[in-house]
């Protein structure tokens, strides 16, 4: 059973990690965002993590491949949780502009998607290892840094230059025109076949009494189909 919130968006410990000599006792704050260009499409997440005085601790930015928006949002949350655990910060506040994810983590919405259920379960598992956790929803314009980092991740994955990059595109090769034009065969041209052969591409002849007579002495083997054009 997931931990019961002691306040809206706040979770207490179920099995808190043991304190170590380098363990911080203060809160850290994370703004996270995820997105996909297409749904699904090339996706990524970004997160800005700060201490309780506003100093930047880390910027997370990762390309996720072809995923959905919601998958990317959850990946951003998981990235923040893992950073908090790896760097011994037991108290984490998260701000996200995904109302769906926030309310699912808070237990206000059910998780019906089979793709999101494992991510939700993993997030709750990591939350349970913290001493305290809060998550809240904010509008996108209040989450600009995380949005920028998510878009940088997608740009990298799609091999697009960033705002400070200058890439000179390689010159495109023009498709060469044929140096010599080959005209289609003229159906009215004289036969080029040698007498007694059918090596020419076009033969001339005439019909009489329902039979085809080839000019120039050329012959056709039995079973050959011919096309007759009236001159």
C-alpha positions as CSV (number, residue, x, y, z in Angstrom):
1,X,0.0,0.0,0.0
2,X,1.4,3.4,-0.9
3,X,2.4,5.7,2.0
4,X,-0.5,7.9,3.3
5,X,0.0,11.6,2.9
6,X,0.2,13.6,6.2
7,X,-0.7,16.7,4.3
8,X,-1.7,17.5,0.7
9,X,1.3,16.5,-1.5
10,X,3.4,15.5,1.6
11,X,4.6,12.0,2.3
12,X,6.3,10.7,5.4
13,X,8.8,7.8,5.5
14,X,7.9,4.2,5.3
15,X,11.5,2.9,5.2
16,X,13.7,5.9,5.4
17,X,17.4,5.5,4.4
18,X,19.8,5.4,7.2
19,X,21.6,8.7,7.9
20,X,25.3,8.9,6.9
21,X,28.0,11.4,7.7
22,X,27.5,13.3,4.5
23,X,23.7,13.3,4.8
24,X,21.9,16.7,4.5
25,X,19.1,17.5,6.8
26,X,17.5,20.4,4.8
27,X,15.0,20.5,1.9
28,X,16.0,20.7,-1.7
29,X,13.6,21.9,-4.4
30,X,13.2,20.6,-7.9
31,X,11.4,21.9,-10.9
32,X,10.9,19.1,-13.5
33,X,9.3,18.9,-16.9
34,X,8.9,16.4,-19.7
35,X,7.7,16.6,-23.2
36,X,7.4,14.8,-26.6
37,X,7.3,16.2,-30.1
38,X,4.4,14.1,-31.2
39,X,2.6,11.8,-28.9
40,X,4.4,9.6,-28.9
41,X,7.5,11.2,-30.5
42,X,11.0,12.2,-29.7
43,X,10.9,13.0,-26.0
44,X,13.0,14.2,-23.1
45,X,12.9,15.6,-19.6
46,X,14.6,18.4,-17.7
47,X,14.9,19.4,-14.1
48,X,16.5,22.2,-12.1
49,X,17.5,21.3,-8.6
50,X,18.2,23.9,-6.0
51,X,18.9,24.0,-2.2
52,X,16.6,25.8,0.2
53,X,18.5,29.0,-0.4
54,X,18.0,29.0,-4.1
55,X,21.6,27.9,-5.1
56,X,21.6,25.6,-8.1
57,X,22.7,22.1,-7.2
58,X,22.1,20.4,-10.6
59,X,20.5,20.6,-14.0
60,X,19.2,17.3,-15.3
61,X,18.5,16.8,-19.0
62,X,18.0,13.5,-20.8
63,X,16.7,12.3,-24.1
64,X,14.3,9.4,-23.8
65,X,13.7,8.3,-27.4
66,X,10.2,7.9,-28.8
67,X,7.9,8.2,-25.8
68,X,4.6,10.0,-24.8
69,X,4.4,13.3,-22.9
70,X,3.2,11.6,-19.7
71,X,6.1,9.1,-19.9
72,X,8.5,12.0,-20.1
73,X,6.8,13.8,-17.2
74,X,7.2,10.8,-15.0
75,X,10.8,10.3,-16.1
76,X,11.5,13.9,-14.9
77,X,10.1,13.1,-11.5
78,X,12.1,9.8,-11.3
79,X,15.2,11.7,-12.2
80,X,14.7,14.2,-9.3
81,X,14.0,11.4,-6.8
82,X,17.1,9.5,-7.8
83,X,19.2,12.6,-7.6
84,X,17.9,13.2,-4.1
85,X,18.6,9.6,-3.0
86,X,22.1,9.5,-4.7
87,X,23.2,12.7,-3.0
88,X,21.8,12.1,0.4
89,X,19.1,14.7,0.4
90,X,16.2,13.2,2.5
91,X,13.7,16.0,2.0
92,X,12.6,16.9,-1.5
93,X,10.0,19.3,-2.9
94,X,9.0,18.9,-6.6
95,X,7.2,21.3,-8.8
96,X,5.7,20.1,-12.1
97,X,3.4,21.5,-14.7
98,X,1.8,18.1,-15.3
99,X,-1.4,18.2,-13.3
100,X,-2.1,14.5,-14.2
101,X,1.2,13.3,-12.7
102,X,1.0,15.5,-9.6
103,X,-2.5,14.3,-8.8
104,X,-1.7,10.7,-9.5
105,X,1.3,10.9,-7.1
106,X,-0.9,12.6,-4.5
107,X,-3.4,9.8,-4.8
108,X,-6.2,12.1,-6.2
109,X,-6.3,10.4,-9.6
110,X,-6.1,6.7,-10.4
111,X,-3.4,5.4,-12.7
112,X,-5.2,3.5,-15.4
113,X,-2.5,3.6,-18.1
114,X,-0.5,0.3,-18.3
115,X,2.5,2.3,-19.5
116,X,2.4,4.7,-16.6
117,X,1.6,2.3,-13.8
118,X,5.2,0.9,-13.5
119,X,6.5,4.5,-13.4
120,X,4.0,5.5,-10.8
121,X,5.0,2.5,-8.7
122,X,8.7,3.2,-9.0
123,X,8.1,6.8,-8.1
124,X,6.2,5.8,-4.9
125,X,9.0,3.3,-4.1
126,X,11.6,6.1,-4.3
127,X,9.5,8.5,-2.3
128,X,9.2,5.9,0.5
129,X,12.9,6.0,0.9
130,X,12.9,9.8,1.7
131,X,12.2,11.3,5.1
132,X,9.8,13.9,3.6
133,X,8.4,14.6,0.1
134,X,6.1,17.3,-1.4
135,X,4.9,17.7,-4.9
136,X,2.8,20.5,-6.3
137,X,1.5,21.7,-9.6
138,X,2.5,25.0,-11.3
139,X,1.6,26.5,-14.7
140,X,4.1,26.2,-17.4
141,X,5.3,29.8,-17.3
142,X,6.5,29.1,-13.7
143,X,8.5,26.1,-14.9
144,X,10.6,27.7,-17.6
145,X,14.0,26.4,-16.6
146,X,12.8,22.8,-16.5
147,X,11.0,23.3,-19.8
148,X,14.2,24.7,-21.4
149,X,16.2,21.7,-20.2
150,X,13.6,19.2,-21.5
151,X,13.7,20.9,-24.9
152,X,17.5,20.9,-25.0
153,X,17.3,17.1,-24.4
154,X,14.9,16.7,-27.3
155,X,17.1,18.9,-29.5
156,X,20.1,16.7,-28.8
157,X,18.2,13.6,-29.4
158,X,16.9,14.9,-32.7
159,X,20.4,16.3,-33.6
160,X,19.2,19.9,-33.7
161,X,21.6,22.7,-32.9
162,X,21.0,24.5,-29.6
163,X,20.6,28.3,-29.4
164,X,24.3,28.9,-29.1
165,X,25.4,26.4,-31.7
166,X,26.4,27.4,-35.2
167,X,26.4,24.5,-37.6
168,X,27.2,25.1,-41.3
169,X,25.1,22.8,-43.4
170,X,26.9,20.6,-45.8
171,X,26.4,21.7,-49.4
172,X,23.8,19.6,-51.2
173,X,24.8,17.8,-54.3
174,X,22.8,18.6,-57.4
175,X,21.4,15.8,-59.4
176,X,23.3,15.7,-62.7
177,X,21.4,15.8,-65.9
178,X,22.2,13.0,-68.4
179,X,25.0,14.0,-70.7
180,X,23.4,12.3,-73.6
181,X,19.7,12.1,-74.3
182,X,18.3,8.8,-75.5
183,X,15.3,9.1,-77.6
184,X,12.6,6.4,-77.5
185,X,12.5,4.1,-80.4
186,X,10.6,5.2,-83.5
187,X,8.0,2.7,-84.3
188,X,8.0,3.8,-87.9
189,X,11.8,3.5,-88.4
190,X,13.1,1.0,-90.9
191,X,14.1,-2.4,-89.5
192,X,17.8,-2.7,-88.5
193,X,17.7,-6.5,-88.4
194,X,19.9,-8.4,-90.7
195,X,18.1,-10.6,-93.2
196,X,17.1,-13.9,-91.6
197,X,17.4,-12.6,-88.0
198,X,15.2,-10.9,-85.4
199,X,18.0,-8.9,-83.6
200,X,16.5,-5.5,-84.4
201,X,14.3,-3.7,-81.9
202,X,11.7,-2.9,-84.4
203,X,10.6,-4.7,-87.6
204,X,8.4,-3.5,-90.5
205,X,6.0,-5.5,-92.4
206,X,2.4,-5.8,-93.7
207,X,-0.6,-8.0,-93.3
208,X,-2.3,-10.0,-96.0
209,X,-5.1,-12.5,-95.8
210,X,-4.7,-12.4,-91.9
211,X,-1.0,-13.1,-91.9
212,X,1.9,-10.9,-91.0
213,X,4.7,-10.6,-93.6
214,X,8.0,-9.2,-92.4
215,X,10.0,-7.0,-94.7
216,X,13.7,-7.4,-95.2
217,X,13.7,-11.2,-95.1
218,X,13.6,-11.4,-91.3
219,X,11.8,-14.3,-89.7
220,X,10.1,-14.7,-86.3
221,X,10.1,-18.0,-84.3
222,X,6.8,-19.6,-83.4
223,X,5.0,-18.2,-80.3
224,X,6.3,-14.7,-80.5
225,X,3.8,-11.9,-79.8
226,X,4.0,-8.9,-82.1
227,X,2.5,-5.4,-81.9
228,X,1.1,-4.1,-85.2
229,X,1.0,-0.3,-85.8
230,X,-1.0,0.9,-88.7
231,X,1.0,3.3,-90.9
